[in-house]
Amino acid sequence: MRNLNQLVDNALPGLTGAEFKLAAYFYRHLQRLPTMTIRITDLSRATGVSERQTQSVVKALASKSIVEISGGSGRTLTYRL
């Protein structure tokens, strides 16, 4: 999904609250840049979602083709819409 309208119109009904929080965060920060690299800890803090839940939500968003995850070392990953 490439824009916020698609997220809201197509994916919103199938997202949990935590999934929407992270998806909205990614969309906000990836509007002008093709990728972003962030630690799970920082993503958790920025969205108010626990670290454990952030890890599972990131995987869920990737499986729903909302974000792509690549590279990163340990708990730091790179994301792309």
C-alpha positions in Angstrom: 0.0 0.0 0.0 1.4 3.3 -1.1 -0.8 5.9 0.5 -2.8 6.6 3.6 -6.2 6.6 1.7 -5.5 3.0 0.7 -4.6 2.1 4.2 -7.8 3.6 5.6 -10.1 2.4 2.8 -8.8 -1.1 2.4 -6.8 -2.3 5.4 -8.3 -0.5 8.4 -11.2 -3.0 9.0 -8.7 -5.8 9.3 -6.2 -4.0 11.6 -5.9 -4.1 15.3 -5.4 -0.8 17.2 -1.6 -1.5 17.6 -1.3 -2.4 13.9 -2.9 0.9 12.9 -0.7 2.9 15.3 2.5 1.4 13.8 1.1 1.7 10.2 0.3 5.4 10.7 3.7 6.0 12.2 5.4 4.4 9.2 3.3 6.3 6.7 4.0 9.6 8.5 7.8 9.0 8.5 8.0 7.5 5.0 6.1 10.1 3.1 9.3 11.8 1.9 11.9 9.0 2.3 12.0 5.6 0.6 13.1 3.8 3.7 13.7 4.3 7.4 15.8 2.4 9.9 14.6 2.3 13.6 15.1 0.1 16.6 12.2 -1.8 18.0 12.7 0.0 21.3 12.4 3.4 19.7 9.4 2.4 17.6 7.8 1.1 20.7 8.4 4.3 22.6 7.1 6.4 19.6 3.9 4.6 19.3 3.1 3.6 22.9 3.0 -0.1 22.0 5.0 -2.5 24.2 8.3 -3.8 22.7 7.0 -7.4 22.6 3.8 -6.3 20.8 5.7 -4.1 18.5 7.8 -7.0 17.3 4.7 -9.1 16.5 2.8 -6.2 15.0 5.7 -5.4 12.6 5.6 -9.0 11.4 1.8 -8.8 11.0 2.1 -5.6 9.0 4.6 -7.3 6.7 2.4 -10.3 6.2 -0.4 -8.0 5.2 1.9 -6.2 2.7 1.5 -2.9 4.5 5.3 -2.5 5.1 8.4 -4.4 3.9 11.1 -5.2 6.4 14.7 -5.7 5.4 18.2 -5.8 6.9 19.1 -4.4 10.2 21.2 -5.9 12.9 19.5 -7.4 15.9 16.6 -5.3 16.9 17.2 -2.5 14.3 15.3 -3.0 11.1 14.8 -1.1 7.9 11.2 -0.5 6.7 9.7 0.5 3.3 6.1 1.0 2.2 
